Amino acid sequence: MRRISLFLIACSAGVATPALAGECRPEFVESTQTVNFSSVAIGVGEFSRETFAIHVRNAGDGDCSATIRVRRVGAPLPGTPRYTLQSGATVFEILTDGAAPTAHSDLPVPSAPSDDRGANVAFQLTLPTEWGLQSGFYGEQIELALLDASGTEVDTLTLSLNIDIPRAVALRVVGATGDTSVARIHLGTLSSTAPTTSDPFGVRIWSTAGYRVSVSSENRGQLVHASRLDHLPYELDFDQRKVNLEGADSFLYPQHTPSLGRLHPLRVTVGPANVRAGDYADRVTVTVTAV
């Protein structure tokens, strides 16, 4: 009798199960950020620039991508200085409430690591500080929204901007010879029969606040002979108002100036001159002070 033995080999077959992909849950490391513009310089071509960084991390496992969207919180106050917000080559278009996103409102964050520090995203705020600004404190808020890979908003960060525009003034004499600090008006040869009036000139003033203009005469409204043996009274008009040159006269302007400044015309009237021949002169000082 032949015996046939059948050996069955038990085995198992299975399909390998891949490891689960790391969960992507992007979030801001900070919830708020404050940028202060202080000690800014005012003038032609001036600007103030502040840099800061925010950090984006993955609250899940591994790396993941996200998008930062920039929008404004509320409406800006009237007169708030204009500024630009930039990150790398991206100059942001800051969205108003309910506005649709644009190509310039979003910034991709290609990799948000899961460590506590997260990815460093550098920003730059640039504030032009030329004439035309009004002094004072301005506060504004921008909201940074964080979107996951599906476009769902998952987190927000509030960026507070504090802008302090100082009181600043500048003055330049126009229509006269000389530089910005010392200028001369030549009346030429005076008439002995009729008053002599200067050619048009004035001062252009720039100010970020209301300002006071003070005018004083070294010789109290007298043109004095070079030998100081004779003198000749004269009149000075500022903005078509007669200046009291016997004392320190002043004029108040309660508003700040536009970007091109404000021109205040001046006029000198002398004579008729029935005095000793020779050269006569006086020094008038014009001082402007922000108030």
GIPE-V383269 format. One record per pair of residues at least 6 apart in sequence whose ideal C-beta (glycine too) atoms are under 7 Angstrom apart, sorted by the first residue. I is the first residue (numbers start at 0). GAP is how many residues later the second one is. Records with the same first field share a line. If there is no record, write none. Layout:
# GIPE-V383269
I = GAP ; GAP
This chain:
# GIPE-V383269
21 = 38 ; 39 ; 40
22 = 37 ; 38
23 = 34 ; 36 ; 40 ; 124 ; 125
24 = 33 ; 34 ; 35
25 = 30 ; 32 ; 38 ; 40 ; 86 ; 120 ; 122 ; 128
26 = 30 ; 32 ; 119 ; 127 ; 128
27 = 26 ; 28 ; 118 ; 127 ; 129
28 = 26 ; 28 ; 88 ; 89
29 = 24 ; 25 ; 127
30 = 126
31 = 125 ; 126 ; 128
32 = 19 ; 21 ; 124 ; 126
33 = 126 ; 128
34 = 15 ; 17 ; 90 ; 124 ; 126
35 = 126
36 = 11 ; 13 ; 90 ; 125 ; 126 ; 127
37 = 126
39 = 8 ; 89 ; 125 ; 126
40 = 88
41 = 87 ; 89 ; 91 ; 124 ; 126 ; 166
42 = 87
43 = 86 ; 87
44 = 85
45 = 83 ; 84
46 = 79 ; 80 ; 81 ; 82
47 = 79 ; 81
48 = 75 ; 76 ; 77
49 = 75
50 = 71 ; 72 ; 73
51 = 71
52 = 67 ; 68 ; 69 ; 70
53 = 67 ; 69 ; 90 ; 103
54 = 62 ; 63 ; 64 ; 65
55 = 10 ; 53 ; 56 ; 62 ; 63 ; 65 ; 90
56 = 55 ; 56 ; 57 ; 58 ; 59 ; 61
57 = 6 ; 54 ; 55 ; 56
59 = 54
60 = 53
61 = 52
62 = 48 ; 49 ; 50
63 = 48 ; 85
64 = 43 ; 44 ; 45 ; 46 ; 47 ; 84
65 = 43 ; 46 ; 80 ; 81 ; 82
66 = 39 ; 40 ; 41 ; 42 ; 80
67 = 38 ; 39 ; 41 ; 53 ; 76 ; 78
68 = 32 ; 36 ; 37 ; 76 ; 78
69 = 15 ; 22 ; 24 ; 25 ; 35 ; 72 ; 74
70 = 23 ; 24 ; 72 ; 74
71 = 22 ; 23 ; 24 ; 70
72 = 68 ; 69 ; 70
75 = 64
76 = 61
78 = 55
79 = 58 ; 60
80 = 46 ; 52 ; 57 ; 82 ; 84
81 = 46
82 = 42 ; 43 ; 44
83 = 7 ; 42
84 = 7 ; 9 ; 38 ; 40
85 = 6 ; 38
86 = 20 ; 34 ; 35 ; 36
89 = 14 ; 17
90 = 13
91 = 12 ; 13
92 = 9 ; 11 ; 12
93 = 48
94 = 6 ; 10
108 = 10 ; 12
110 = 8
111 = 6 ; 7
112 = 6
126 = 36
129 = 129
130 = 75 ; 126 ; 128 ; 130
131 = 126 ; 127
132 = 32 ; 75
133 = 31 ; 74 ; 122
134 = 30 ; 31 ; 32 ; 73 ; 74 ; 121
135 = 29
136 = 27
137 = 25
138 = 21 ; 22 ; 23
139 = 21
140 = 17 ; 18 ; 19
141 = 17 ; 19
142 = 13 ; 15
143 = 12 ; 13 ; 15
144 = 8 ; 11
145 = 8 ; 9 ; 10
146 = 6 ; 7
147 = 6
164 = 43
165 = 42
166 = 41 ; 42 ; 123
167 = 40 ; 122
168 = 36 ; 37 ; 38 ; 42 ; 119 ; 120 ; 121
169 = 36
170 = 32 ; 34 ; 115 ; 117
171 = 8 ; 31 ; 32
172 = 7 ; 10 ; 28 ; 30
173 = 27 ; 28 ; 30
174 = 24 ; 25 ; 26 ; 27
175 = 7 ; 8 ; 9 ; 25
176 = 6 ; 7
177 = 6
184 = 13 ; 16 ; 83
186 = 9 ; 11 ; 81 ; 83
189 = 6 ; 80 ; 81 ; 83
190 = 80 ; 81 ; 82
191 = 80 ; 81 ; 82
192 = 79
193 = 77 ; 78
194 = 74 ; 75 ; 76 ; 77
195 = 74 ; 75
196 = 70 ; 72
197 = 69 ; 70
199 = 65
200 = 65
201 = 61 ; 62 ; 63 ; 64
202 = 61 ; 63 ; 83
203 = 57 ; 59
204 = 6 ; 52 ; 56 ; 57 ; 59 ; 83
205 = 51 ; 55
206 = 49 ; 50 ; 83
207 = 48 ; 82
208 = 47 ; 81 ; 82
209 = 43 ; 44 ; 45 ; 46 ; 81
210 = 42 ; 77 ; 78 ; 79 ; 80
211 = 38 ; 40 ; 77 ; 79
212 = 37 ; 38 ; 51 ; 73 ; 75
213 = 34 ; 36 ; 73
214 = 23 ; 28 ; 34 ; 69 ; 71
215 = 32 ; 69
216 = 28 ; 65 ; 67
217 = 64 ; 65
218 = 63
219 = 25 ; 26
220 = 12 ; 13 ; 24 ; 25
221 = 9 ; 10 ; 11 ; 60
222 = 8 ; 9 ; 11 ; 47 ; 57 ; 58 ; 59
223 = 7 ; 56 ; 57 ; 58
224 = 6 ; 51 ; 53 ; 55
225 = 52 ; 53
226 = 51
228 = 47
229 = 45 ; 46
231 = 38 ; 41 ; 43 ; 48
233 = 34 ; 35 ; 36
234 = 7 ; 34
235 = 7 ; 9 ; 30 ; 32 ; 48
236 = 6 ; 29 ; 30
237 = 13 ; 26 ; 28
238 = 12 ; 25 ; 26
240 = 10
242 = 6
